[in-house]
Amino acid sequence: MSEDANPFESLQSQIDDAAAHLEVDDDVLERLKHPERVLETNLSVELDDGSLRRFTAFRSQFNGDRGPYKGGIRYHPNVSRDEVKALSGWMVYKCAVVDIPYGGGKGGIIIDPREYSEAELERVTRAFATELRPLIGVDRDVPAPDVNTGQREMNWIKDTYETLENTTAPGVVTGKAPDSGGSAGRVEATGRSTMLVAREAFDYLDIEMKGASVAVQGYGNAGWIAADLLEGIGATIVAVSDSSGAIYNEDGLDARSVRSFKNETGTVSGYDGAAEEFSNDDLLTLDVDLLVPAALENAIDRELAEDVDADVIVEAANGPLTPGADAVLTDRGVHVFPDILANAGGVTVSYFEWVQNRQRFYWTEERVNEELEEIIVDAFDALTDTYEEYDLESFRTAAYVVAIQRVVDAFEDAGTFP
C-alpha cells in the first residue's frame, strides 16, 4: 500500500466528518475521540523448551457512556497501541449504531500464534487474563474473540477469571463454546450481518441480488460465512482470497467447497474449481456488483480505490478503507456500507450471549437469528433515513451521525461526575 494510514487517525477523521453535521460542543467531541484508558502490559511466559518469552499486550477501554466496555482480543504480529485504540473506538460506535447497551473496548497481543504450540498459547492467554482481571467483569468490560482467537481462548480467559475470583461468571467474556455458556449462532453472526446489510443495500439501491457477482477478500470466519449466506440468497461468488492470494471463476465458486479445501490445505490457492489465480489487490479491483473486504484494516488505500470497479462495498472487516480511499470512492459514486453496521452481527450476538448468561436461560439458534435480523434491519433503516434527512455524502457518515448522537445523548443524560 502506498498510503500508510494510522487507524486511530482514521477513526478520528470519521468522527470529525460526522460531527460536522451535528450540534456537538468541541470539548465533548474531543472526549469522544480518545480512549478513557489503555492498559499496556508485558507478559513473561515460559515456552515448551523452558525458555522465557516476553509478549506485549494491550487493552483499550474507549468509552463507557452506554454500558460496559465491549470488544474482542486479537493475536497478530502487527497489533499496536494505535490499532487497539482505533478498534476500541469503532466498537463504541458500532454498538451505538445497532443500539445495544455497550461501550467499546479492544485488546490484542503482539504474537504470531502459528509459531507457538497450543500449550504455549494457553499460557499466554492465561497470563493476559490475569493482567486483565482488575479491569474486566460482567458489568465492567466484556472481551470477545477477534483475529486469530476464538472459543478456545475465550474459554481459557473465562476459566482463569473464575478461578482467580473464586466465582462462576460466564458473562465475563462472550464468544465461548456452547458448553461453556456460548450462544447458538455466534460463530456465524458477523458473516450473517454482512449478508443482511448487503441484502438490504441491494434492495434500497434497487439492484437485483439474484445472479449478482460477489468478490470476498479474506476467507476467514466472517468472509466465508458471508460468501455462503450470500450464495444462499442467489448471489454468485466469483472470487475469494486469503493471505496466499485470490482465486476466480466467472461462473461461480462453491463457497463451502472452497472453505473445505482451505481447512484441508491452509489456503484457497490451488482450489480445483478456480479458473484463475491472482493477487489480493487484483481481487479488490474486479468488476463485480458487490465487494466484501473481510480481512484486516487499510486493505484499500487512495491509490487502489481509483481502480476499484465494484458497484457496492459492504465492509465485513474493521476499517478496510483508508480515509483517502473513502474520499475517492465517495467522489466516484461507489456505495460503501460501513463496518460499524455490516459486521455488527458479532457484537450483537455477543450481547445476546451476555443476556443469556445473566438470565441462565438459553435461546435457540432460530431465535438468535431472528433477533439479529430485526436489529440489523432496524439499524439499516435508521442509517438510510439519516442519510436522506441530512443529505449526506456517504453511508459511513450517516452511520456515525446516528452513533455519535446516541453516545452524546447518553453522556449528557448522565451529567459530569467531578
Residue pairs with C-beta under 8 A, 6 or more apart in sequence:
1 298
1 301
1 303
1 304
2 301
2 302
2 303
3 298
3 301
3 302
3 303
3 322
3 324
3 325
5 298
5 301
5 322
5 323
5 324
6 82
6 86
7 82
7 83
7 86
7 87
7 297
7 298
7 319
8 82
8 83
8 85
8 86
8 89
9 82
9 323
10 86
10 297
10 298
10 319
10 322
10 323
11 33
11 85
11 86
11 89
11 90
11 319
12 33
13 323
14 323
14 396
14 397
14 400
15 29
15 32
15 33
15 89
15 93
15 400
15 404
16 29
16 33
17 396
17 397
17 400
18 397
18 399
18 400
18 401
18 403
18 404
19 29
19 32
19 400
19 404
21 390
21 392
21 397
21 401
22 401
22 404
22 405
22 408
24 32
24 404
24 408
28 408
28 411
28 412
31 411
32 63
32 92
32 404
32 407
32 408
33 89
35 60
35 61
35 62
35 63
35 85
35 88
35 89
36 61
36 62
36 63
36 64
37 60
37 61
38 58
38 59
38 60
38 61
38 81
38 84
38 85
39 58
39 59
39 60
39 131
39 132
39 135
40 56
40 57
40 58
40 81
41 56
41 57
41 58
41 128
41 131
42 54
42 55
42 56
42 57
43 54
43 55
43 56
43 57
43 109
43 124
43 127
43 128
43 131
44 52
44 53
44 54
44 127
45 52
45 53
45 54
45 55
45 120
45 123
45 124
45 127
46 52
46 53
46 123
47 53
47 116
47 120
48 117
48 119
48 120
55 109
55 110
55 111
55 124
55 127
56 109
56 110
57 107
57 108
57 109
57 110
57 128
57 131
58 79
58 81
58 84
58 107
58 108
58 109
59 73
59 84
59 105
59 106
59 107
59 132
59 135
59 141
59 143
60 84
60 85
60 87
60 88
60 105
60 106
60 107
61 69
61 88
61 103
61 104
61 105
61 135
61 141
62 69
62 85
62 88
62 89
62 91
62 92
62 103
62 104
62 105
62 106
63 69
63 89
63 92
63 103
63 104
63 407
64 103
65 103
65 407
65 410
65 411
65 414
66 92
66 95
66 96
66 101
66 102
66 103
66 406
66 407
66 410
67 95
67 100
67 101
67 102
67 103
68 102
68 103
68 137
68 138
68 139
68 140
68 141
68 142
69 88
69 102
69 103
69 104
69 105
69 140
69 141
69 142
70 91
70 95
70 102
70 103
70 104
70 105
70 141
70 142
70 144
70 347
70 350
70 351
71 87
71 88
71 91
71 104
71 105
71 106
71 107
71 143
71 144
71 146
71 347
72 87
72 106
72 107
72 143
72 144
72 145
72 146
72 147
72 149
72 175
72 346
73 106
73 107
73 108
73 109
73 128
73 143
73 144
73 145
73 146
73 149
73 153
73 157
74 87
74 106
74 107
74 108
74 109
74 146
74 147
74 148
74 149
75 108
75 109
75 111
75 112
75 113
75 121
75 147
75 148
75 149
75 153
76 108
76 110
76 111
76 112
76 147
76 148
77 110
77 111
77 112
78 110
78 296
79 108
79 109
79 110
79 111
80 110
83 108
83 297
84 106
84 107
84 108
85 106
86 297
86 319
87 106
87 108
87 146
87 318
87 319
88 104
88 105
88 106
89 104
90 104
90 318
90 319
90 339
90 340
91 102
91 103
91 104
91 105
91 106
91 347
92 103
92 104
92 403
92 407
93 104
93 340
93 399
93 400
93 403
93 404
93 407
94 104
94 339
94 340
94 341
94 343
94 344
94 347
94 403
95 101
95 102
95 103
95 104
95 344
95 347
96 402
96 403
96 404
96 406
96 407
97 340
97 341
97 344
97 379
97 382
97 383
97 399
97 400
97 402
97 403
97 406
98 341
98 344
98 347
98 348
98 375
98 376
98 379
99 375
99 378
99 379
99 406
100 347
100 348
100 351
100 375
101 351
102 142
102 347
102 351
105 141
105 142
105 143
106 146
107 128
107 132
107 143
107 146
108 146
109 124
109 128
111 124
113 121
113 148
116 124
121 153
122 156
125 153
125 156
125 157
125 160
126 156
126 157
126 160
128 157
129 156
129 157
129 160
129 161
130 160
130 164
132 141
132 143
132 157
132 161
133 160
133 161
133 164
133 165
135 141
136 142
136 143
136 161
136 172
136 173
137 169
137 172
138 169
138 171
138 172
138 354
138 357
138 358
142 171
142 172
142 173
142 174
142 350
142 354
143 154
143 157
143 172
143 173
143 174
144 154
144 173
144 174
144 175
144 346
144 347
144 350
145 151
145 153
145 154
145 175
147 220
147 296
150 175
150 221
151 175
151 176
151 177
151 180
151 182
151 187
152 177
154 173
154 174
154 175
154 176
154 177
154 180
154 182
155 176
155 177
155 180
157 172
157 173
158 169
158 170
158 172
158 173
158 176
158 180
158 181
161 169
161 172
161 173
162 168
162 169
162 172
170 176
170 180
170 181
170 357
171 181
171 353
171 354
171 357
171 358
174 182
174 183
174 186
174 350
174 351
174 353
174 354
174 357
175 182
175 186
175 346
175 350
175 353
176 182
176 353
178 184
181 353
181 356
181 357
182 353
183 349
183 350
183 352
183 353
183 356
183 362
183 363
183 368
184 362
184 363
184 364
184 365
184 368
185 192
185 349
185 352
185 365
185 368
185 369
185 372
186 346
186 349
186 350
186 353
186 368
187 221
187 225
188 225
188 229
189 345
189 346
189 348
189 349
189 350
189 368
189 372
190 221
190 222
190 225
190 226
190 316
190 343
190 345
190 346
191 221
191 222
191 223
191 224
191 225
191 226
191 227
191 228
191 229
191 316
191 345
192 225
192 226
192 229
192 345
192 369
192 372
193 341
193 342
193 343
193 344
193 345
193 346
193 348
193 372
193 376
194 222
194 226
194 229
194 292
194 294
194 314
194 316
194 342
194 343
194 345
195 226
195 229
195 230
195 232
195 233
196 345
196 372
196 373
196 376
196 377
196 380
197 314
197 337
197 341
197 342
197 376
197 380
198 209
198 226
198 230
198 235
198 290
198 292
198 312
198 314
198 337
198 342
199 209
199 233
200 376
200 377
200 380
201 312
201 314
201 335
201 337
201 380
202 208
202 209
202 212
202 290
202 312
203 209
204 380
204 384
205 312
205 335
207 289
207 311
207 312
209 230
209 233
209 234
209 235
210 233
210 234
210 235
211 234
211 235
211 236
212 234
212 235
212 236
212 289
212 290
213 235
213 236
213 238
213 287
213 288
213 289
213 290
214 227
214 230
214 235
214 236
214 237
214 238
214 288
214 289
214 290
214 291
214 292
215 237
215 238
215 239
215 240
215 283
215 284
215 286
215 288
215 290
215 291
215 292
215 310
216 223
216 224
216 226
216 227
216 237
216 239
216 240
216 241
216 292
216 294
216 316
217 223
217 240
217 241
217 246
217 280
217 283
217 284
217 291
217 292
217 293
217 294
217 295
217 299
217 320
218 241
218 242
218 293
218 294
218 295
218 296
218 299
218 316
218 317
219 227
219 240
219 241
219 242
219 258
219 259
219 262
219 268
219 294
220 242
220 294
220 295
222 294
222 316
222 317
222 343
222 346
223 240
223 292
223 294
223 295
223 316
224 240
224 255
224 258
224 259
224 262
226 292
226 294
226 316
227 237
227 240
227 255
227 258
227 292
228 255
228 256
228 259
230 237
230 255
230 290
230 292
231 237
231 254
231 255
235 289
235 290
236 251
236 252
237 252
237 253
237 255
238 248
238 249
238 250
238 251
238 252
238 253
238 286
238 288
239 246
239 247
239 248
239 249
239 253
239 283
239 286
239 288
240 246
240 247
240 253
240 255
240 258
240 268
240 283
241 247
241 268
241 280
241 283
241 295
242 262
242 267
242 268
242 269
243 267
243 280
243 295
244 267
244 268
244 269
245 268
245 269
245 277
245 278
245 279
245 280
246 268
246 277
246 278
246 279
246 280
246 282
246 283
247 253
247 258
247 268
247 269
247 271
247 273
247 274
247 276
247 277
248 274
248 275
248 276
248 277
248 278
248 283
248 286
249 273
249 274
249 275
249 276
250 275
251 275
253 271
253 273
253 274
254 273
257 271
257 273
258 268
258 271
258 273
261 268
261 270
261 271
261 272
262 268
269 277
280 295
280 299
281 304
284 291
284 293
284 299
284 300
284 304
284 308
285 304
285 307
285 308
285 309
286 309
286 310
287 309
287 310
288 309
288 310
288 311
289 310
289 311
289 312
290 310
290 311
290 312
290 313
290 314
291 308
291 310
291 312
291 313
291 314
292 313
292 314
292 315
292 316
293 299
293 300
293 313
293 315
293 316
293 317
293 320
293 321
294 316
294 317
295 317
295 320
296 317
296 318
296 320
297 317
297 318
297 319
297 320
298 319
298 320
298 321
298 322
299 317
299 320
299 321
300 308
300 320
300 321
300 322
300 325
301 322
301 324
301 325
302 322
302 324
302 325
302 327
302 328
304 325
305 321
305 324
305 325
305 326
305 328
305 329
305 332
306 328
308 329
308 332
308 334
310 334
311 334
311 335
312 334
312 335
312 336
312 337
313 321
313 329
313 334
313 335
313 336
313 337
314 337
314 342
315 321
315 336
315 337
315 338
315 339
315 342
315 343
316 339
316 342
316 343
317 339
317 343
318 339
318 343
319 339
320 339
321 329
321 336
326 336
326 394
326 396
329 336
330 336
330 393
330 394
335 395
336 394
336 395
336 396
337 395
338 395
338 396
338 399
340 399
340 400
340 403
341 376
341 379
341 380
341 383
341 399
344 376
344 379
345 372
345 376
348 372
348 375
348 376
349 368
349 372
352 363
352 368
352 371
352 372
356 362
356 363
363 371
379 402
382 402
383 395
383 398
383 399
383 402
384 395
384 398
386 392
386 398
386 401
386 402
387 395
387 398
390 398
390 401
392 398
392 401
